[in-house]
Amino acid sequence: MTELLTAVCRDDECDGDVAAPPVPWWSVTKTCLAACALVLVARGRLILDDPLPDRAYTLRHLLQHTSGLGSYTARPEYHAAIERHEAPWTDSDLCGRLRFDAFLFAPGEGWSYSNTGYFLVRRLIELTVNAPIDAALQELVFAPLGIARSKIAAEPADLDRCAWGNANRYHPGWVFHGLVIGPPVDAARFLHRLMRGGLLAPAMHAAMRDRRALDVPLDKRPWRGPGYGLGLMMPSGSASGPALGHTGQGPDSTAAVFYFPEVVPPCTAAAFAPTEDVAVVEGAVVDLAGGRMDIAPGCRL
């Protein structure tokens, strides 16, 4: 049995436990970062399609995982350091380790999920606004969307306060692009308002949803056709129709938050669980969106 914490937004109403404890959003944070970067593009402070200084890739390439960069999470020393409960590497340490890594393909000529790319997005945002990523997200994304109880986790103690605790003393600094924590209803509200046009200018909203079809295995996950936008997983073929959002996974838990535009009315479903079974949690959001699961937060599946 897997304990789920859930929330669902339809129209302007969100159903979920407003007193629920925070949960790790894991790679749902990538959607937050992409939204933040696109706000800066709309304001003329970043450029989406020009190569970054002294680089062959663009911001769009980083946001869509088409830069050709590998992922630091594939490095054995990364996982070994976490197992030894070492302090997270500094940004400079990580850059030094990645400095001479070969590109997997020429920018724009392939697709490979890259946490390294989103680490660079985080650094680019921070350099542009001259502020830490939490302050940037609060000002540019969360406050405009009315999200008040979510933040970037900075220390193991932040995860101690999450729904399932932090028994292994995981340090959120090992998520180099940043790890948002917040209640499930915040995650659902964030994506729902973002997808309904509550933050981005029309051109940026369209750019975010520009889907690249992918040829990657889905195993037992509830989708038929994978795709990716800018900071958005865009799978098709679920029992509740196409979806836009993100799944995230970390030590001992999984997050899934997806907007379903063809459900009537369009809705966003969020599910979080202390399991690394992605298919279970994604299946829950599909069923929540389609009304095939009517569960209260804390229900056991």
N, C-alpha and C positions, 0 to 999 in steps of 0.2 A: 504494500500500500504506500502511496506517495502523497504527502500532504501538499496541498496547493493553496497559494494565496492568489486571489484573482481580483480583477476589476474589469468592468465593461462600460464603455461610453457610447451613447446613442444620442444623436442631435446634440443638445447642450447639457444633457444629463449624464452623470457618471454614477454607476452603482459599484460600491466597494466599501470596505471598512475604513472609515476616515481615521480611526484610531489604530489601524494596523501598524506594526513596527516596520522600519525600513528593511529593504531587501537589496542585494547587489544587482545592478542592472547589467553588469559585465559588458558585452559588446553592443548592447543597446546604446551605450555611451557613444558609439560611432555615429549614430544618427544625430545625437546632440551636437557632436563636433562638426558634422557636415552642415547642419543647420546654422551653426555659429559662423562657419567659414563662408557660407553663402550670404549671410547677412552682411559680412564684410565685403564680399564681392559686390553686392548691390550698392554699397556705400562708396565704392571706388577705392577701397583700401587693399583689396586683394584682386588678382586677375585669375580668371578660371582657366584660360586656355593658352597663355604664354608660358614657355618654359621658365621654371624658377631660376633665380640667379645661379649660374655655374652648374646647372643641372639639365638633364635631357628630358625630364618629365615635368608635367604641369600639375597644378592643383587638382584639376579634373582627374588626371591619372591616379593621383593619390587617393582621392575620394572614391573612385570606382575600382580600385585594386588592379589597375592596368599599367602601373608604373614599371613593372618588371622587378621590383625589389622583392627580396625574400622576406621572411618573417623571423624576428628574433626568437619567437616562441618555438622555432624548430631547432634551436641550438641546444645541444646536450648540457652545456655548462649553465644555461639558464635554469633548466629544471633541477640540476644538481644543487645549485645555489639556493633555490627555494626549499628543497628537501633538507638542506643543512640549516635552514632558518637564518640565512645570512641577511644583512641589511641590503635593500635594493641598490643596484648600481646607480650611480649618478648618470645624468644625461650624457656627460662627457665620456664616462666609462662605456656606455652603450654605443655611442658614436664611434669610439675607438675600436670596439669589437666588430662593428659593421663596416668599417672604413673601406676595406678591400674586398668585400663580398662581391661576387660576380652577379650581374643582372641575369634573371631567369629568361628574359626576352627583351627585345627593344620596346621602349614605352609605347603603349597603344596597340602592340601586336599580339597580346595574349591577356590572360586573366589569371591571377593567383592571389588568394586572400592574404593580405599582408598587414600584420599588426605593426610592423616597422613603418609602413606608409602612414598609419594613423598616429603613431608617435611623432612623425614629422609634421602632420597636420596640427597636432597640439602645440608643438614648438612654434610653428608659423603663426598661429593665432596669438600665442603669448607675446611673441616679438612684435606683432602688428599693433596690439593694444597696450603693450607694456604692462601686463598684469598677469598673474597666475591664471591657469585655465578655469579654476572654480569661479573667480571673480568675473572672467569673461563670459562664462555660461550664465551666471546669475544675471548680469546686466543685459546681455544681448539675446538670450533665449528664454531662460526660465521666468524672469520678471515680466516680459511682454506677454507670455503665455499663461501667466497666473499660477506658476508652479513655485510654491513657497517652502516646501519641506524636503527638498532634495538637494544634494551637494556632492562634490567630489570627496571621496574618502581619502584621508591623509595618513592615518595611523591604524595599526591593528585594533586599537580601542574603538575606532569607528565601526568596524565589523563586529565587535563584541556586542554592540547594541542592535545588530540586525536580527531578523526573525529566527535564524538558526544558529546564532552565535558564531564563534570563531575558535573552535576547539584546537585547531592545528596552528593557531597564531599566524595565520597568513597575513603578509604585509601588502596592503593595496598598492604600494609603490611599485610592485612588480608588474602592474598593469601600466605600461609606460605612456599610454595615451590618456590615462585617467580612468577612474572607476566611479561612476555615479551610484550613489545609494539613495533610496527614498521609498516611500510607501507605494504599493502597487497602483493605487488610484492616481498618484502623481504620474507614473509611467504611462498609464492609459490616457490621461488627460493631455500630457505633453504631446504624444503622437497624434491624438485625435485633433487637437487644435492646430497642430502643424500641418496635417494633411488637409484640413478644411480651409487652409489659406490664412491662418491667423498670425503668420509671422513673415513669410517670405514674399517679396515682390513676384508678380506673375511669371516673369522670365526665369527667376531663380527657382520658383516652385516647379516649373516645367522642366528645368535642367535636372533638378533632383530626381524627378520621376522618369527621366529618359532611360529606358530599360535596355540593358545588354543581356541578351539570352545567353545562358551558360550551358556547357556540357560537363556537368559534375554529378557524381552519384548522390542519390538522395536516400538510399537505404530504405528504412521503414518510415521515413518522415511523410507527413500527410499531403505532400505536394506532387505534381506531375512534371512541371516545367520550371526549373530554377532560372532566376535572373537577378541582376543587380543594377541599381541606379547609382545615385551619389549618396553613400551612407545608408542605403535602403536595400535590404533583401526584397526581391519582387517576384515571389513564386506564383505560379498559376496552377489551375487544375485541382484545387482543394474542393472539399464538399461544400464550402462556403464561398467558392469563387476565388478570383485572384486576390492577392494580399500585398501590402506594402508595410515594411517594418523591419524588425531585426530580432534575431535570436542571440543570446549570449550564454557562455558557459565558463565557469571557473571551478575551483576546488569545491566539490560537493554540492553544487547547486547550478540550476539552469534558469534563464530568463527568456521569455518570448513575449513580444508586444507587436501586434499587427493590426493594421487598418484594412477593412474589407469594404471596398467601394461599391460592390454590387449587392450587398445585403441591404434590405429595405427595413428601416432607414440605414444608411451606411454606419458602420460601427467600428470601434476599436476594442480589442480584447487583449488583456494582459494576464499572463500566468507565470508564477514563480514557484519553484519547488526544490527541496533539498535532494536532488537527484542529478546525475549526469546523463540521464536518458533524454536526449533532445526530442526524440519522436513523441514521448509521452507528453511533454510540456507543449510542443507545437500542436499536437493533436487536441489538447485541451483548448487552446485559443480558437482553433477551427470550430470545435463543437460549441464553445461559448458564443461565438459570432453567429452561428446558425441556429441558436436556440435549442441545440440538442443536449446541452448540459446546463442545468440550472442549479448552480452550487453557491453556497455562501463561502466567504473567505475562511480558510482553515479546514475546509472539507477534505476528506481523504478519498483519493481516486484509486 
